[in-house]
Amino acid sequence: MLTEFTPSERRLVSRLQTPAQVQAYLNRLPYNYEKDGETLRGFRGVVRHGNAHCLEACLFAAVVLEQHGYPPLVISFESIDKLDHVIYAYKERGRWGSIARSRDPGLHGRLPVFGSARALAASYVDPYVDFTGRVLGFGLANLADEMGTYDWRFSTRNVWKVEQMLIDFPHAKLGMSDARYRRLHARYEAFRAANRDRKPVSYYEGRERWMPLPNDRTWERSGGR
């Protein structure tokens, strides 16, 4: 497949050999807020436009790391507010980690320290709670298996079929008790009100298992991040 890359793309893929390197590359890109319309770009679109939203970041990571022996796995989250999230999932030495971009700090990548895909997905449940979000379920999909001959890797067009596949893909239940949700929701609202609408970082448990975050001044800063 390496022959399908342009020379500059091959150099980029050769440089980004590990999940940590791919996460660092994506962290340096501006988040794609889709101000000029909805997009769903693949690897080539992310490189050309120099930005990415969550699913675009997943497709970029999947294409790059597939060249280094990682299968193109993604985890899709269903939320009560229909604002779903997608992360790239990988295994190293039998442990699960992830690569991700998001509007929210707690929904970025994770280090490969989780014993199962479900445990990895569960690490996103608490940070998913904001004004409207609450995880209902997750699904682990292999893009190579699910997308068949569809060109999600190199197409220069929007690859909407990937999004539709993830919407239709079976999701296992995942969540929290109503009491815990109410506590987290109240804490989130109180933090945003008391901190000039900045987004929280420091109060989440398990931050030592997160990948380094992008530099975003709208987020609360703590612990050297």
C-alpha positions as CSV (number, residue, x, y, z in Angstrom):
1,M,0.0,0.0,0.0
2,L,2.9,2.3,0.6
3,T,3.2,2.8,-3.2
4,E,-0.2,4.6,-3.1
5,F,1.2,7.5,-1.1
6,T,2.8,10.6,-2.6
7,P,6.5,11.1,-1.9
8,S,5.7,13.7,0.8
9,E,3.0,11.5,2.3
10,R,5.5,8.6,2.4
11,R,8.0,10.8,4.3
12,L,5.3,11.7,6.8
13,V,4.2,8.1,7.3
14,S,7.8,7.1,7.8
15,R,8.3,9.8,10.4
16,L,5.2,8.9,12.4
17,Q,6.0,5.4,13.5
18,T,4.3,5.2,16.9
19,P,0.9,6.1,18.4
20,A,2.6,8.8,20.6
21,Q,4.1,10.4,17.5
22,V,0.8,10.3,15.7
23,Q,-1.0,11.9,18.7
24,A,1.7,14.6,18.9
25,Y,1.3,15.4,15.2
26,L,-2.5,15.6,15.5
27,N,-2.2,17.8,18.6
28,R,-0.3,20.4,16.6
29,L,-3.1,20.7,14.1
30,P,-6.0,23.1,14.6
31,Y,-9.3,21.4,15.4
32,N,-11.7,21.3,12.5
33,Y,-14.8,23.1,13.7
34,E,-16.3,22.8,10.2
35,K,-17.1,26.5,10.0
36,D,-17.5,26.4,6.2
37,G,-19.7,23.2,6.2
38,E,-19.7,19.6,7.3
39,T,-16.6,17.6,6.4
40,L,-15.4,14.1,6.8
41,R,-11.9,13.9,5.3
42,G,-9.6,10.9,5.2
43,F,-5.9,10.8,5.6
44,R,-5.2,12.8,2.4
45,G,-7.7,15.5,3.3
46,V,-6.2,16.0,6.8
47,V,-2.7,16.3,5.3
48,R,-3.8,18.8,2.7
49,H,-6.1,21.0,4.9
50,G,-4.0,20.8,8.0
51,N,-6.8,20.3,10.5
52,A,-9.0,17.5,11.8
53,H,-12.1,16.8,13.9
54,C,-12.4,13.5,15.9
55,L,-13.3,11.1,13.1
56,E,-10.9,12.7,10.7
57,A,-8.1,12.3,13.2
58,C,-9.1,8.6,13.6
59,L,-8.8,8.0,9.9
60,F,-5.5,9.8,9.7
61,A,-4.1,7.6,12.6
62,A,-5.6,4.4,11.1
63,V,-3.9,5.0,7.7
64,V,-0.5,6.0,9.2
65,L,-0.3,3.2,11.8
66,E,-1.6,0.5,9.5
67,Q,1.8,1.0,7.7
68,H,3.5,0.2,10.9
69,G,1.6,-3.0,11.6
70,Y,-1.4,-1.7,13.6
71,P,-4.9,-2.8,12.5
72,P,-7.3,0.1,11.7
73,L,-9.4,-0.1,14.9
74,V,-11.8,2.6,16.0
75,I,-14.1,2.9,19.0
76,S,-17.4,4.8,18.5
77,F,-19.3,6.3,21.5
78,E,-23.0,6.9,21.5
79,S,-24.2,9.8,23.6
80,I,-27.6,10.8,25.0
81,D,-27.3,14.1,23.2
82,K,-26.5,12.5,19.8
83,L,-23.1,14.2,19.8
84,D,-21.0,11.1,19.3
85,H,-17.3,10.7,19.5
86,V,-14.8,8.4,17.8
87,I,-11.2,7.4,18.9
88,Y,-8.5,5.3,17.2
89,A,-7.7,2.3,19.3
90,Y,-4.5,0.3,19.4
91,K,-2.7,-2.4,21.4
92,E,0.9,-2.5,22.6
93,R,2.3,-5.5,24.6
94,G,-1.3,-6.7,25.2
95,R,-2.6,-3.4,26.6
96,W,-5.0,-1.0,25.0
97,G,-4.5,2.7,24.3
98,S,-6.0,5.4,22.0
99,I,-5.4,8.4,19.8
100,A,-8.0,11.1,19.6
101,R,-8.8,14.8,19.0
102,S,-11.8,16.6,20.5
103,R,-13.2,19.9,21.5
104,D,-12.9,18.6,25.1
105,P,-9.6,17.8,26.9
106,G,-10.8,14.6,28.6
107,L,-11.7,13.0,25.3
108,H,-8.2,12.9,23.8
109,G,-5.8,9.9,23.6
110,R,-4.9,7.4,26.3
111,L,-1.7,5.6,27.0
112,P,-1.6,1.8,26.4
113,V,-2.3,0.8,29.9
114,F,-5.9,-0.7,29.7
115,G,-6.6,-4.4,29.9
116,S,-9.4,-4.4,27.4
117,A,-11.2,-2.3,24.8
118,R,-14.1,-1.9,27.3
119,A,-11.8,-0.7,30.0
120,L,-10.3,1.8,27.5
121,A,-13.8,3.0,26.5
122,A,-14.8,3.3,30.2
123,S,-12.0,5.8,30.8
124,Y,-14.0,8.2,28.6
125,V,-17.3,7.9,30.5
126,D,-16.7,10.5,33.2
127,P,-15.0,13.1,30.9
128,Y,-17.9,12.8,28.5
129,V,-20.2,14.5,30.9
130,D,-20.6,18.1,30.1
131,F,-23.7,20.2,29.7
132,T,-25.5,17.6,27.6
133,G,-23.3,14.6,27.1
134,R,-23.6,11.2,28.6
135,V,-22.2,7.9,27.2
136,L,-24.8,5.2,26.4
137,G,-22.6,2.7,24.6
138,F,-19.5,1.9,22.6
139,G,-18.6,-0.2,19.6
140,L,-15.1,-1.4,18.5
141,A,-14.9,-1.7,14.7
142,N,-12.1,-2.7,12.3
143,L,-12.3,-0.4,9.3
144,A,-10.5,-2.9,7.0
145,D,-13.2,-5.4,7.7
146,E,-16.3,-3.1,7.8
147,M,-15.6,-0.9,4.8
148,G,-14.6,-3.5,2.3
149,T,-13.4,-1.9,-1.0
150,Y,-14.6,1.6,-0.1
151,D,-11.7,4.0,-0.3
152,W,-11.7,5.5,3.2
153,R,-7.9,5.7,3.1
154,F,-7.0,7.9,0.1
155,S,-10.2,9.4,-1.2
156,T,-10.0,13.2,-1.6
157,R,-13.8,13.4,-1.1
158,N,-15.8,13.3,2.1
159,V,-16.1,9.7,3.2
160,W,-19.5,9.8,4.7
161,K,-19.9,6.0,4.5
162,V,-17.5,5.6,7.4
163,E,-19.7,7.7,9.6
164,Q,-22.9,5.8,8.5
165,M,-21.1,2.5,9.2
166,L,-20.3,3.6,12.7
167,I,-23.9,4.9,13.3
168,D,-25.2,1.5,12.3
169,F,-22.5,-0.6,14.0
170,P,-23.6,-2.5,17.1
171,H,-22.8,-0.8,20.4
172,A,-22.5,-2.4,23.8
173,K,-24.0,-0.7,26.7
174,L,-21.7,1.5,28.8
175,G,-22.4,4.2,31.3
176,M,-22.9,5.1,34.9
177,S,-25.6,5.3,37.5
178,D,-28.0,8.2,37.5
179,A,-26.7,9.4,40.9
180,R,-23.1,9.5,39.6
181,Y,-24.2,11.3,36.4
182,R,-26.0,14.0,38.5
183,R,-22.9,14.6,40.6
184,L,-20.6,14.9,37.6
185,H,-23.1,17.1,35.7
186,A,-23.4,19.5,38.7
187,R,-19.7,19.6,39.1
188,Y,-19.1,20.4,35.5
189,E,-21.7,23.2,35.5
190,A,-20.3,24.7,38.6
191,F,-16.7,24.6,37.3
192,R,-17.7,26.3,34.0
193,A,-19.6,29.0,35.9
194,A,-16.7,29.6,38.3
195,N,-13.9,29.6,35.7
196,R,-15.1,31.9,33.0
197,D,-16.4,29.0,30.9
198,R,-13.0,27.3,30.7
199,K,-13.1,23.5,30.4
200,P,-11.9,21.3,33.3
201,V,-8.8,19.1,33.3
202,S,-7.5,18.8,36.8
203,Y,-10.5,17.2,38.6
204,Y,-10.7,14.1,36.5
205,E,-9.4,10.8,37.9
206,G,-6.9,8.8,35.9
207,R,-5.2,11.7,34.2
208,E,-1.9,9.9,34.5
209,R,-3.3,7.5,31.8
210,W,-4.0,10.3,29.3
211,M,-1.8,11.1,26.3
212,P,-0.3,14.6,26.4
213,L,-3.0,17.2,25.5
214,P,-2.9,19.9,22.7
215,N,-2.0,23.4,23.8
216,D,-5.4,25.1,24.2
217,R,-5.8,28.2,26.3
218,T,-9.5,27.7,26.8
219,W,-8.8,24.7,29.0
220,E,-7.8,24.7,32.6
221,R,-4.1,24.0,33.0
222,S,-2.6,21.8,35.8
223,G,0.2,19.3,36.4
224,G,2.4,20.7,33.6
225,R,0.1,19.9,30.7
